[in-house]
């Protein structure tokens, strides 16, 4: 039998991600409605450090989460505008990111009690279809970010 003692643990986790969905009141009583990372962060806040450079998003996209969730501390890696540029960004309808106000959409509650919005979903499908038709060589990787205001 081999036994090892772990003296240090390094975890790369985002404390600003959505919390777990917990249906059980008992689980909530034991704080399982908060992520493990957030619970550990509460026990040792000085041991948590923000990874301050992102290497995946176009700078026009990263500015929103940086301001909204990271107190403008999240910065872009070198040459991210060049590395993430796409041919369709030249079209004013399809820049690196775009907000669409779908005024006719209304949230509905489904059988599992989750909210959904069929009009917004159909709008997203139509926009993706427009993007694909205009860019025949497009290798599609889609991210939909929904910002829901109460």
C-alpha positions in Angstrom: 0.0 0.0 0.0 1.3 3.4 -1.0 0.3 6.4 1.1 1.0 10.0 0.2 0.4 13.2 2.1 -0.7 16.2 0.1 0.8 19.4 1.4 -0.5 21.8 -1.2 -3.4 21.9 -3.6 -3.7 24.1 -6.6 -7.1 24.6 -8.2 -8.1 26.8 -11.1 -11.7 27.6 -10.6 -13.9 30.6 -11.3 -15.7 31.8 -8.2 -18.0 34.0 -10.4 -19.6 31.1 -12.2 -23.2 30.3 -11.6 -23.8 28.5 -8.3 -25.0 24.9 -8.2 -28.7 24.2 -8.7 -29.8 22.6 -5.4 -33.4 21.4 -4.9 -33.0 19.9 -1.5 -33.5 22.1 1.6 -31.3 19.7 3.5 -28.4 20.2 1.0 -28.9 23.9 1.2 -28.7 23.7 5.0 -25.2 22.3 4.5 -24.2 25.0 2.1 -24.3 22.8 -1.1 -26.0 25.7 -2.9 -22.5 27.3 -3.0 -19.7 25.8 -5.0 -16.9 24.0 -3.3 -14.5 26.7 -4.4 -16.7 29.5 -2.9 -16.9 27.6 0.4 -13.1 27.1 0.5 -12.6 30.7 -0.5 -14.7 31.7 2.5 -12.4 29.7 4.8 -9.1 31.0 3.4 -9.7 34.2 1.4 -6.1 35.3 1.4 -5.1 32.0 -0.3 -7.2 32.8 -3.4 -5.7 34.7 -6.3 -7.3 35.9 -9.5 -5.9 34.6 -12.7 -5.8 38.1 -14.3 -5.0 37.3 -18.0 -7.4 35.6 -20.4 -6.3 34.0 -23.7 -9.6 32.9 -25.3 -11.9 35.9 -26.0 -11.8 38.8 -28.4 -11.1 42.0 -26.4 -14.5 43.3 -27.4 -16.0 40.4 -25.7 -13.7 40.2 -22.6 -14.4 43.8 -21.6 -17.9 42.9 -20.4 -17.1 40.1 -18.0 -14.0 42.0 -16.8 -16.1 45.0 -15.9 -19.2 43.2 -14.7 -17.7 40.4 -12.7 -14.0 41.1 -12.1 -13.8 44.8 -11.2 -12.0 45.4 -14.5 -9.0 43.3 -13.3 -9.3 40.7 -16.1 -6.9 41.6 -18.9 -6.3 40.2 -22.4 -3.2 38.2 -23.4 -0.9 39.5 -26.1 -2.4 40.0 -29.6 -5.8 38.7 -28.7 -7.6 41.0 -31.2 -5.5 39.5 -34.0 -5.7 35.9 -32.7 -9.5 35.9 -32.4 -10.4 37.9 -35.5 -13.0 36.3 -37.8 -14.1 37.3 -41.3 -17.6 38.1 -40.3 -16.5 40.7 -37.8 -16.4 43.2 -40.7 -20.2 43.0 -41.0 -21.9 45.5 -38.7 -24.6 42.9 -37.9 -22.0 40.3 -36.8 -19.1 42.0 -34.9 -17.2 40.1 -32.2 -20.3 40.4 -30.0 -23.7 42.0 -30.3 -26.6 42.5 -28.0 -30.1 42.0 -29.3 -33.2 43.1 -27.4 -35.9 40.6 -28.1 -38.8 42.6 -26.9 -41.5 40.1 -27.8 -39.9 37.3 -25.9 -41.4 36.2 -22.6 -40.0 33.7 -20.1 -42.1 30.6 -19.5 -41.7 28.0 -16.8 -41.3 24.4 -18.1 -42.2 21.1 -16.5 -38.9 21.0 -14.7 -39.5 24.5 -13.3 -36.7 25.9 -15.5 -37.4 29.1 -17.4 -37.1 29.2 -21.1 -37.9 31.8 -23.8 -39.0 30.3 -27.1 -38.9 33.7 -29.0 -35.3 34.3 -27.9 -34.3 30.8 -28.8 -35.8 31.2 -32.3 -34.1 34.5 -32.7 -30.7 32.9 -31.8 -31.4 30.1 -34.4 -32.2 32.7 -37.1 -29.0 34.7 -36.3 -26.9 31.6 -36.5 -28.5 30.7 -39.8 -27.7 34.2 -41.1 -24.1 33.9 -40.0 -23.7 30.5 -41.6 -25.3 31.5 -44.9 -23.0 34.5 -45.2 -19.8 32.6 -44.4 -19.7 29.3 -46.3 -16.3 28.4 -44.9 -17.4 28.9 -41.3 -16.4 26.2 -38.9 -19.1 26.8 -36.3 -18.5 27.0 -32.6 -21.3 28.8 -30.9 -21.5 30.4 -27.5 -24.8 32.0 -26.4 -24.6 34.2 -23.4 -27.9 35.3 -21.9 -27.9 38.3 -19.6 -31.2 38.4 -17.8 -32.2 41.5 -16.1 -35.0 41.4 -13.5 
